[in-house]
């Protein structure tokens, strides 16, 4: 039989360009090690080569700026592959103020837009109508969120390191001279990643309106050559992956949630192959629905942050590994992964019983699920005292506690709901009705959530909503002025709340892609009604969900779902209760999730009903904790579950003693014996491999030149096995 071949990455690239000496012998030094396997020794630096040029460099990526007569990016190079991304100079940013468009930086005079020759830059000139470069500062990277680790069982507890370059611009006109624009770059240690954002400060005496901010504008080399064809039909540049902290779509995937990446054509690029100049070759980053931001005297506006990750492969697994490494680096809180139960409760006695069961089985946290009797919006003294007592009891047992709170898909009132700009009435939101976060109710909701957590000592917030970018046409809501700024202002309120909670040590399960502003976990991606299907179906579907939902997300970034009681329909064949009567299915569902490093919402009134059930849960949790480090490491996707043959995943981590853990499943009703090739390149192993099945005897296998081992295994019907690799 055949297996999915791994991507093999051999980097032996000799680059020959010379550079000025700045403590680095050669900008284009021989790159010997794979940054996804071995730590990169070169640290990020910002260095001024001469009076005209400044460089960002970390061994993996290089970005060069010409400072005079105005600032432009002249070099954006992937040091791993040698790919040059820049084909033409562009402004550093573009802002629209009071309906007028201004370039931030920029030079003019490039005639051939297919490539940029360094020797030609000296002949370029600036435009006095643009914002002009004044000065720059450098410094160490500071975290965007001051994460309070608070013992959340994270695989990375360190904030990222690197350097920041901030370029300051002013305009020469009297009308705009009080506006200070800064373009900020952050280059990170150990990863081919540069972040960029823009700040605008109003130093004048009157307000002005920011209609749009393009914090990134790049004329990139095109990905393909198509004589005819529209931009939407052509391949975009794959050498760069861009992600910003302005994403939402309830899709559980960033690329679909992205609200800021725009690929444009360039009619001034007259030598392109496309007959109608329709090649998508300009990258612009800005939110679509965030115009009309009034900036008052003394206020500071901060744009979205774009994180630009350079890619060295088309391989899906390697690209996913790069994105996952990015998240582990810039948002370390996403590596936190507590073991939690989802309790459906009617009274405090049931909460205490669930806490006791969590403590007895090794669970680490309890979340009161939707449908429970918790109400975080009740700020009365009695309610606060009640939940403070529950939290104190949980903490006395070593259990963290949290609860569910609904924001969206509910109707509050005509005065507080988002107003449809078409009808001028409530309705038309993502879930038809939803409150506006900028309404009086929305602002009070924010304050009530903060009050609840600050007074009760709760540890986890499971937030259902806000959902994707509902705009609001109300002009009476105190949190926004009108339709134009409604999405932006609501997002600001929401992000501030997430950041506040994160910095207080609260763990956040959120419904959308808000990771870069402090949330910890999102749904892995599943269809809820599937949990009314028979357990036999659910096991396969859950493994498919895990397989599909971990290409760009780390295991800790997604939650799954295991309803212990009836959920959205289904008969006795769909539920796990009574647990003791379906113990084999219960145990395998736990092993599937814990074996993937993915926490699931085990939703029901209890974790066990008999001693045998309790011992089974303890056994699984103890196994997970023993192998927690490797199970929370990267996943290599081997074979997706299809019910026809074996399926499985491989965890790898070159920085651990346990380099790999292999999970294999047999969905068939008969025992199977198979021989497969296991790709171990990303484990960091190079020759001999020590491997054992479960807690059995170790044996020695030798890798091929493709970093693979050949492994034979036998699995009982409708069961699983696992192997430890060292």
C-alpha positions in Angstrom: 0.0 0.0 0.0 1.0 3.6 -0.4 1.4 6.4 2.2 1.5 10.2 1.9 5.1 11.1 1.1 6.6 13.7 3.4 8.2 16.9 2.1 11.9 16.6 2.3 13.8 19.8 2.8 17.5 19.9 2.1 19.0 23.3 2.3 22.4 23.6 0.8 22.2 27.0 -0.8 25.3 29.0 -1.5 24.5 32.7 -2.0 27.2 35.0 -3.3 26.2 38.6 -2.7 28.7 40.7 -0.7 27.7 43.0 2.1 29.3 45.7 4.3 30.8 44.3 7.5 28.5 44.9 10.4 29.5 42.1 12.7 28.0 39.6 10.3 30.5 38.1 7.9 28.2 37.8 5.0 24.5 38.7 4.7 24.1 35.8 2.4 26.0 33.2 4.5 25.6 29.6 3.7 22.4 28.4 5.4 23.1 25.0 6.8 20.3 24.2 9.2 16.5 24.1 8.8 14.9 26.7 11.1 11.9 24.4 11.7 14.2 21.7 13.0 17.2 23.5 14.6 17.4 26.8 16.5 18.8 29.7 14.5 21.9 31.2 16.2 21.8 34.5 14.3 19.9 37.2 16.3 17.8 39.9 14.8 19.6 43.2 14.1 18.8 46.6 12.8 21.8 48.2 11.3 22.5 51.4 9.3 24.9 50.5 6.5 25.5 54.2 5.5 23.7 57.5 5.5 21.2 56.2 3.0 20.4 52.6 3.9 19.2 50.7 7.0 18.8 46.9 7.2 16.6 44.5 9.2 18.2 41.1 9.3 18.0 37.8 11.3 19.7 35.3 9.1 16.4 34.1 7.6 15.0 37.3 6.2 16.5 40.6 5.1 14.7 43.9 4.5 16.5 47.0 3.4 15.2 50.6 3.4 16.6 53.6 1.5 16.2 56.6 3.8 17.0 59.5 1.5 15.5 61.5 -0.2 12.5 59.6 1.3 12.0 56.1 2.7 11.3 53.1 0.5 11.8 49.4 0.9 14.4 48.4 -1.8 15.1 44.8 -0.7 12.9 42.1 0.8 14.8 38.8 0.6 14.2 35.3 1.8 17.6 34.2 2.9 16.6 30.5 2.9 15.7 30.3 -0.8 17.4 33.5 -2.1 14.1 34.8 -3.4 13.8 38.5 -3.9 10.2 39.6 -3.3 10.5 43.3 -4.3 10.1 44.3 -8.0 9.4 48.0 -7.6 9.4 50.7 -5.0 6.2 51.7 -3.2 5.3 54.1 -0.4 5.8 52.8 3.1 2.1 53.3 3.8 -0.9 55.2 2.4 -3.4 57.1 4.6 -6.6 58.9 3.6 -7.3 61.9 5.9 -10.5 64.0 5.4 -11.0 62.2 2.1 -7.6 63.1 0.7 -4.9 60.4 0.0 -1.3 60.8 1.1 1.7 58.6 0.6 3.9 57.9 3.6 7.4 58.0 2.1 8.0 56.8 -1.4 10.3 57.5 -4.3 9.6 58.1 -8.0 11.4 57.5 -11.3 11.4 53.7 -11.7 10.4 53.0 -15.3 10.8 49.2 -15.5 8.6 47.7 -12.8 9.5 44.0 -13.4 12.6 44.3 -11.3 14.5 46.8 -9.2 18.2 47.4 -9.8 20.0 48.9 -6.8 22.1 51.1 -9.0 19.1 52.9 -10.3 17.7 54.0 -6.9 20.1 57.0 -6.7 18.3 58.5 -9.7 14.9 58.4 -8.0 13.3 61.5 -6.4 10.8 62.2 -3.7 7.5 64.1 -4.0 7.0 67.1 -1.6 3.2 66.3 -1.4 4.1 63.0 0.4 4.8 62.7 4.1 8.6 63.0 4.5 10.9 60.9 6.5 12.2 62.8 9.6 14.0 60.3 11.8 14.1 56.7 13.1 14.5 54.9 16.4 15.4 51.3 17.2 14.8 49.1 20.2 13.9 45.7 21.6 10.6 44.1 20.7 7.9 44.6 23.4 5.0 42.2 23.6 1.7 43.4 22.3 0.0 41.4 25.1 1.7 41.2 28.5 0.5 37.6 29.0 0.0 36.4 32.5 1.1 32.8 32.3 -0.8 31.8 35.5 0.2 28.2 35.3 -1.8 27.3 32.2 0.3 24.3 31.1 1.8 26.0 28.1 4.6 24.6 26.0 6.1 28.0 25.5 6.0 30.6 28.3 8.5 33.0 26.8 7.6 36.2 25.0 9.3 36.7 21.6 12.5 38.6 21.2 13.9 40.7 18.4 14.3 44.3 17.2 12.0 47.2 16.3 12.6 49.9 13.8 10.3 52.9 13.9 10.3 55.5 11.0 8.8 58.9 11.7 7.2 61.1 9.0 5.7 64.6 8.8 4.0 66.6 6.1 5.3 70.0 5.0 1.8 71.7 4.7 0.4 73.9 7.4 -2.8 71.8 7.3 -1.0 68.5 8.2 2.2 69.6 10.0 0.7 68.6 13.4 0.2 65.0 12.3 3.0 62.6 13.2 3.0 59.3 11.3 5.2 56.4 12.4 5.8 53.2 10.5 6.9 50.4 12.8 8.7 47.2 11.9 9.5 44.3 14.3 11.9 41.5 13.2 11.8 38.4 15.3 14.6 36.1 16.4 14.6 32.6 14.9 11.8 32.9 12.4 11.6 34.5 8.9 8.9 37.0 10.2 8.5 40.8 10.2 5.6 42.6 11.7 4.5 46.0 10.5 2.0 48.6 11.8 1.4 52.4 11.5 0.5 54.9 14.3 -0.9 58.3 13.7 -0.8 61.0 16.3 -2.9 64.2 16.3 -0.6 66.9 17.8 -2.9 69.7 16.6 -5.8 71.5 18.1 -8.6 70.1 16.0 -10.0 66.7 15.1 -9.6 65.1 11.7 -11.1 61.9 10.1 -9.0 58.9 9.1 -10.8 57.4 6.2 -8.3 54.6 5.6 -4.9 53.4 6.5 -2.9 51.0 4.3 -0.2 49.9 6.7 1.5 47.8 4.0 1.9 48.4 0.3 4.3 46.1 -1.6 5.0 45.7 -5.3 5.8 42.0 -5.3 7.2 39.7 -8.0 4.3 37.9 -9.6 3.7 34.2 -8.9 2.8 33.1 -12.4 2.8 34.2 -16.0 -0.7 34.3 -17.6 -1.3 36.1 -20.9 -5.0 36.4 -20.1 -7.0 35.9 -17.0 -8.5 37.9 -14.2 -6.8 38.5 -10.9 -9.2 36.2 -9.0 -8.2 33.4 -11.3 -4.4 33.8 -10.9 -2.1 32.5 -8.3 -1.1 35.0 -5.6 2.5 35.3 -4.4 3.2 32.2 -2.3 6.6 33.3 -1.0 4.9 35.5 1.6 2.1 34.7 4.1 0.4 37.6 5.7 -1.8 37.6 8.8 -3.2 40.5 10.7 -5.0 41.0 14.0 -8.2 41.9 12.2 -9.8 38.6 11.3 -13.3 37.2 11.8 -15.7 35.1 9.8 -16.7 32.2 12.1 -14.7 30.0 9.7 -12.2 28.5 12.2 -9.5 29.2 9.6 -7.5 32.4 9.1 -7.4 32.7 5.3 -11.2 32.7 5.2 -11.4 35.0 8.3 -9.0 37.5 6.9 -10.4 41.0 6.4 -7.3 42.9 5.4 -5.3 41.3 2.6 -5.9 42.8 -0.8 -4.1 41.8 -4.0 -4.2 44.6 -6.6 -3.1 45.0 -10.2 -0.4 47.4 -11.5 -1.0 49.1 -14.8 2.3 50.9 -14.5 4.0 47.5 -14.8 3.8 47.6 -18.5 6.2 44.7 -19.2 4.1 42.1 -17.4 3.0 39.2 -19.5 -0.7 39.7 -18.9 -2.2 41.5 -21.9 -4.7 43.6 -19.8 -2.3 44.2 -16.9 -4.4 42.0 -14.6 -1.6 40.2 -12.8 -2.2 40.4 -9.0 1.2 41.8 -8.0 0.6 44.6 -5.4 -0.1 43.6 -1.9 -2.1 46.1 0.2 -3.1 45.5 3.8 -6.1 47.4 5.3 -9.5 46.6 6.8 -12.4 46.9 4.3 -15.0 48.3 6.7 -13.1 50.6 9.0 -13.3 54.1 7.5 -14.3 57.3 9.2 -12.2 57.1 12.4 -12.3 60.5 14.1 -8.9 61.3 15.7 -9.2 64.0 18.4 -6.4 66.3 19.6 -3.8 64.3 21.6 -5.2 60.9 20.5 -3.1 58.1 18.9 -4.4 55.8 16.2 -2.8 52.4 15.8 -3.5 50.4 12.6 -3.9 46.7 12.2 -0.6 44.8 12.7 0.4 42.7 9.7 2.7 39.7 10.3 4.7 38.9 7.1 6.0 35.3 7.2 8.3 34.3 4.3 7.7 30.9 2.9 10.2 28.5 1.4 7.9 25.8 0.0 4.6 25.0 -1.6 4.2 21.9 0.5 1.1 22.2 2.7 2.7 20.5 5.7 5.8 22.7 5.7 3.7 25.9 5.2 1.5 24.8 8.1 4.5 24.1 10.3 5.8 27.6 9.6 2.5 29.2 10.5 2.3 27.1 13.7 5.8 28.2 14.6 4.8 31.8 14.1 1.9 31.4 16.6 4.1 29.7 19.1 6.5 32.6 18.8 4.4 35.7 18.7 1.4 34.5 20.7 2.8 32.1 23.3 -0.5 32.1 25.2 -1.9 29.9 22.4 0.3 27.1 23.6 -1.6 26.9 26.9 -3.7 23.8 26.9 -5.5 22.9 30.2 -7.6 19.7 30.6 -11.2 20.9 31.1 -14.7 19.5 31.5 -17.8 21.2 30.2 -20.4 21.0 33.0 -24.1 21.3 32.4 -25.4 22.3 35.9 -28.6 23.3 37.6 -27.3 24.2 41.0 -24.1 24.7 43.1 -24.2 21.2 44.4 -23.6 19.8 40.9 -20.7 22.2 40.5 -19.1 20.9 43.7 -19.6 17.3 42.6 -18.0 18.1 39.2 -15.1 19.8 40.9 -14.6 16.7 43.0 -14.7 14.5 39.9 -12.1 16.7 38.1 -9.8 16.5 41.1 -10.3 12.7 41.4 -9.4 12.0 37.7 -6.6 14.5 37.1 -8.6 17.1 35.2 -7.4 20.6 35.6 -10.3 22.9 34.9 -14.1 23.1 34.9 -16.1 25.2 32.6 -19.8 25.8 33.2 -21.2 25.2 29.8 -24.0 26.9 27.9 -27.3 25.9 29.5 -25.8 26.0 33.0 -27.1 28.2 35.8 -24.2 30.7 35.7 -24.9 34.3 34.8 -21.8 36.5 34.6 -23.9 39.5 33.8 -25.5 39.5 37.2 -23.3 41.9 39.3 -25.4 41.7 42.4 -23.6 41.0 45.7 -25.4 37.7 46.1 -24.4 36.4 42.7 -20.8 37.5 43.1 -20.6 35.9 46.5 -22.1 32.7 45.2 -19.5 32.3 42.4 -16.6 33.5 44.5 -17.5 30.6 46.9 -17.6 28.1 44.0 -14.2 29.4 42.7 -12.7 29.2 46.2 -13.8 25.6 46.4 -12.4 24.8 43.0 -9.1 26.3 43.9 -8.9 24.4 47.1 -9.1 21.3 45.0 -6.4 22.5 42.6 -9.0 23.1 39.9 -9.4 26.2 37.7 -13.0 27.3 37.0 -14.7 29.2 34.2 -18.0 29.8 32.6 -19.8 30.5 29.4 -21.3 33.8 28.4 -23.4 34.6 25.3 -22.9 37.9 23.5 -24.2 37.5 19.9 -27.2 35.7 18.4 -29.5 37.3 21.0 -31.8 40.3 21.0 -31.5 43.0 23.6 -33.6 46.0 22.5 -34.1 48.4 19.6 -31.8 50.8 21.3 -28.9 48.4 21.9 -29.0 46.0 18.9 -26.9 46.7 15.8 -28.9 48.7 13.3 -29.1 47.5 9.8 -27.8 50.3 7.4 -30.3 49.2 4.8 -33.5 49.2 6.9 -32.4 51.5 9.7 -33.8 48.9 12.1 -32.4 46.0 14.1 -31.8 42.8 12.2 -29.5 41.7 9.5 -26.5 40.9 11.7 -24.4 37.7 11.2 -26.9 35.8 13.3 -29.8 38.1 12.4 -30.0 39.9 15.8 -27.0 40.9 17.9 -26.2 43.7 20.4 -23.8 46.4 19.4 -20.7 46.4 21.6 -20.7 50.2 21.3 -24.2 50.5 22.7 -24.9 51.3 26.3 -25.8 47.6 26.9 -22.6 46.5 25.1 -20.3 48.8 27.2 -22.1 47.7 30.4 -21.6 44.0 29.3 -17.9 44.6 29.0 -17.8 46.2 32.5 -19.9 43.4 34.0 -17.5 40.7 32.6 -14.5 42.6 34.0 -16.2 43.0 37.4 -17.2 39.4 37.6 -13.7 38.1 37.0 -12.0 40.7 39.2 -14.4 39.9 42.1 -14.9 36.1 41.9 -11.4 34.9 41.0 -12.7 32.9 38.0 -10.0 31.7 35.7 -11.7 30.9 32.3 -14.0 32.9 30.0 -15.8 31.1 27.3 -17.2 33.8 25.1 -19.9 33.0 22.5 -19.6 36.0 20.2 -19.1 38.7 19.2 -19.4 37.4 15.7 -18.0 38.5 12.5 -17.8 42.3 12.2 -21.4 43.3 12.5 -21.6 47.0 11.4 -24.1 49.3 13.1 -25.8 52.4 11.6 -26.9 53.8 14.9 -25.7 57.4 15.6 -26.8 57.3 19.3 -24.5 54.6 20.6 -21.8 56.0 22.9 -19.1 53.6 21.7 -19.1 54.7 18.1 -20.1 57.7 15.9 -22.0 56.0 13.2 -21.9 53.4 10.5 -18.4 54.2 9.2 -16.5 53.6 12.5 -18.9 51.0 14.0 -17.0 47.9 13.1 -13.6 49.3 14.1 -14.8 50.7 17.4 -16.6 47.5 18.3 -13.5 45.6 17.6 -11.4 48.0 19.7 -13.8 47.4 22.7 -13.7 43.6 22.2 -9.9 43.5 21.8 -9.3 45.6 24.9 -11.5 43.2 26.9 -9.6 40.2 25.6 -6.2 41.9 26.4 -7.4 42.9 29.8 -8.5 39.3 30.7 -5.3 37.8 29.2 -3.1 40.1 31.3 -5.1 39.1 34.4 -4.3 35.5 33.8 -7.7 34.5 32.5 -7.9 31.8 29.8 -10.2 32.7 26.9 -12.1 30.3 24.6 -13.4 32.6 21.8 -15.5 31.8 18.7 -13.3 33.5 16.1 -9.7 34.3 15.1 -8.8 36.8 17.8 -5.6 35.0 18.8 -3.3 37.9 18.2 -5.2 40.1 20.7 -5.1 37.6 23.5 -7.5 34.7 23.1 -6.2 31.2 23.6 -8.5 28.7 21.8 -11.1 28.4 19.0 -13.2 25.5 17.8 -11.2 23.1 15.8 -14.0 23.0 13.2 -17.0 20.6 13.4 -20.7 20.3 12.5 -22.7 20.3 15.7 -25.5 18.1 14.4 -23.0 15.4 13.6 -23.0 14.6 17.4 -26.5 13.2 17.0 -25.1 10.5 14.7 -24.2 7.1 16.1 -21.0 6.9 18.1 -19.4 4.7 15.4 -19.7 7.7 13.0 -18.6 10.2 15.5 -15.3 8.5 16.1 -14.4 8.7 12.5 -15.7 12.2 12.0 -13.9 13.5 15.0 -10.6 12.1 13.7 -11.3 13.8 10.3 -12.0 17.1 12.2 -8.7 16.8 14.1 -6.8 16.0 10.9 -8.3 18.9 8.9 -8.2 21.4 11.8 -4.5 21.1 12.6 -2.9 22.2 9.4 -2.5 25.8 10.4 -3.6 25.5 14.1 -1.4 23.9 16.8 -3.1 21.2 18.8 -3.6 23.7 21.7 -5.3 26.3 19.5 -8.5 24.2 18.8 -11.1 22.6 21.0 -13.2 19.6 20.0 -16.5 18.3 21.3 -17.7 15.2 23.1 -21.3 15.5 24.3 -21.8 12.9 27.0 -25.5 13.4 27.0 -28.0 14.0 24.2 -27.1 16.9 22.0 -29.2 18.3 19.1 -31.0 15.1 18.6 -30.0 11.5 18.3 -31.0 8.4 20.1 -29.3 6.0 22.5 -26.8 5.1 19.8 -25.5 8.6 19.8 -24.9 9.3 23.5 -22.3 8.1 25.9 -24.4 8.2 29.0 -24.6 5.9 30.9 -20.8 6.1 30.6 -20.2 2.7 32.1 -22.3 1.1 29.3 -20.3 2.7 26.5 -16.9 2.7 28.1 -15.0 1.5 25.1 -16.4 4.4 22.9 -15.8 6.9 25.7 -12.2 5.7 26.2 -11.4 5.9 22.5 -13.0 9.3 22.0 -10.8 10.6 24.8 -7.7 8.9 23.3 -8.4 10.4 19.9 -8.5 13.9 21.3 -5.8 13.6 23.9 -3.7 11.6 21.5 -3.8 14.6 19.1 -3.1 17.1 21.9 -6.5 18.6 21.4 -8.8 19.4 24.4 -12.4 18.5 23.8 -15.5 19.9 25.6 -16.7 16.8 27.5 -20.1 18.2 28.0 -22.4 16.6 30.6 -23.2 16.3 34.3 -20.2 14.1 35.2 -17.0 12.5 34.1 -17.7 9.1 35.6 -20.5 7.0 36.9 -18.8 3.9 38.3 -15.4 3.0 39.7 -14.4 1.3 36.4 -15.3 4.5 34.5 -13.4 6.6 37.0 -10.3 4.3 36.6 -10.6 4.5 32.8 -10.6 8.3 32.8 -7.7 8.4 35.3 -5.7 6.0 33.0 -6.3 8.2 29.9 -5.5 11.4 31.7 -2.4 10.0 33.3 -1.2 8.8 29.9 -1.8 12.2 28.4 0.1 13.9 31.2 3.0 11.5 30.9 3.4 12.4 27.2 2.0 15.9 27.3 5.0 17.7 25.9 5.2 15.6 22.7 1.4 15.4 22.4 1.2 19.2 22.4 3.9 19.4 19.7 3.5 19.7 16.0 1.4 17.2 14.0 2.6 15.6 10.8 -0.5 14.4 8.9 -0.1 10.8 7.7 -3.5 9.5 6.5 -6.9 11.0 6.9 -9.7 8.8 8.4 -12.0 7.4 5.7 -13.3 4.3 7.4 -11.7 2.1 4.8 -8.2 1.5 6.3 -5.8 2.7 8.9 -5.5 6.4 9.6 -3.1 8.3 11.8 -1.0 11.3 12.8 2.6 11.8 14.0 3.7 14.3 16.7 7.3 15.5 16.3 9.5 17.8 18.4 13.3 17.9 17.8 13.8 19.7 21.1 12.5 16.9 23.4 13.9 13.6 24.4 10.8 12.0 23.0 11.2 13.1 19.4 7.9 11.6 18.1 4.7 9.9 19.1 2.6 8.1 16.5 -1.1 7.6 16.9 -2.7 4.9 14.6 -6.3 3.8 14.3 -8.2 0.8 12.8 -11.8 1.7 12.0 -12.5 -1.8 10.5 -14.3 -4.6 12.1 -11.4 -7.0 11.6 -7.8 -6.9 12.8 -5.3 -5.4 10.4 -1.5 -5.6 9.9 0.1 -2.9 7.9 3.6 -1.7 7.0 4.0 2.0 6.4 6.7 4.6 6.0 6.9 7.1 8.8 8.5 10.5 7.9 10.8 11.7 10.7 12.6 14.6 9.1 10.9 17.2 11.5 11.8 15.0 14.5 15.4 16.1 14.2 16.5 12.4 14.2 19.2 11.6 11.6 20.0 7.9 11.6 19.1 5.3 14.2 15.6 5.5 15.9 14.5 3.9 19.1 10.9 3.0 18.9 8.4 1.1 21.1 4.8 0.2 20.9 2.9 1.6 23.9 5.0 0.7 27.0 6.6 -2.3 25.3 10.2 -3.2 24.6 12.3 -0.8 22.6 13.7 -1.7 19.2 16.2 0.0 16.9 15.2 1.0 13.4 17.4 2.8 10.8 16.2 5.7 8.7 16.5 5.9 5.0 18.1 8.8 3.2 14.6 10.3 3.0 14.4 10.4 6.8 11.8 7.7 6.9 11.5 4.4 8.9 9.5 1.4 7.7 7.2 0.3 10.5 4.9 -2.7 10.7 2.0 -2.8 13.2 -1.1 -4.7 14.0 -4.3 -3.2 15.4 -7.3 -4.9 16.8 -10.8 -4.2 15.3 -12.2 -0.7 15.8 -9.2 0.1 18.0 -5.9 2.0 18.1 -2.3 1.8 19.0 0.6 4.2 19.6 4.4 4.3 19.3 7.0 6.3 21.1 10.0 7.4 19.1 13.3 8.5 20.6 
